[in-house]
Amino acid sequence: MNKEILLKNLQKASQGNFFTIEIPTAKTSDEQNIREWTTELESEGRIKLREYLEREYSVYLHGIIKYASE
């Protein structure tokens, strides 16, 4: 997975502009990568995160897609 694939997954999981997704993770490095990518997407102005939870085997994301070109 990379940043662009994450954005596409968020677009698919969205209802209107809101998205809620739970991404399974196998390693802690996956969690770190997802955190970096969401931070980059926020700084680019593409998404606005409302909630970010690192669970034992997944990462839960909830927020708004601000701008997403297909």
C-alpha positions in Angstrom: 0.0 0.0 0.0 1.1 3.6 -0.6 -0.4 7.0 -0.2 -2.3 7.0 -3.5 -3.8 3.6 -2.8 -4.8 4.8 0.7 -6.6 7.8 -0.8 -8.4 5.6 -3.3 -9.5 3.3 -0.5 -10.8 6.4 1.4 -12.7 7.5 -1.7 -14.4 4.1 -2.0 -15.3 4.0 1.7 -16.8 7.5 1.6 -20.5 8.4 1.7 -20.6 11.9 0.3 -17.6 13.7 1.7 -17.3 11.6 4.9 -15.3 8.4 5.2 -14.9 5.7 7.8 -12.5 2.9 7.3 -10.7 0.2 9.3 -7.5 -1.0 7.8 -6.0 -4.2 9.0 -2.3 -4.1 9.9 0.2 -6.9 10.2 3.1 -5.0 11.6 3.8 -1.8 13.6 5.6 -0.5 10.5 2.2 -0.6 8.7 0.7 1.6 11.3 3.6 4.1 11.1 3.3 4.2 7.3 -0.5 4.8 7.5 0.1 7.6 10.0 2.7 9.3 7.7 0.5 9.0 4.7 -2.6 10.5 6.5 -0.4 13.3 7.8 0.8 14.0 4.2 -2.7 13.9 2.8 -3.9 16.3 5.5 -1.0 18.7 4.7 -1.8 18.6 1.0 -5.4 19.5 1.8 -7.0 16.4 0.5 -8.5 15.1 3.7 -9.4 16.2 7.2 -9.1 13.6 9.9 -11.6 13.6 12.7 -10.5 10.4 14.4 -7.4 8.2 14.2 -7.2 5.1 16.4 -4.5 2.5 16.4 -6.0 -0.7 17.6 -4.3 -4.0 18.2 -4.7 -5.4 14.7 -6.0 -2.4 12.7 -6.1 1.3 12.2 -9.5 3.1 12.3 -9.8 6.3 10.3 -12.8 8.7 10.3 -12.8 12.1 8.5 -13.7 14.2 5.5 -12.4 14.1 2.0 -11.8 17.7 1.1 -10.5 17.3 -2.5 -10.1 14.1 -4.4 -9.6 14.0 -8.2 -10.4 10.6 -9.8 
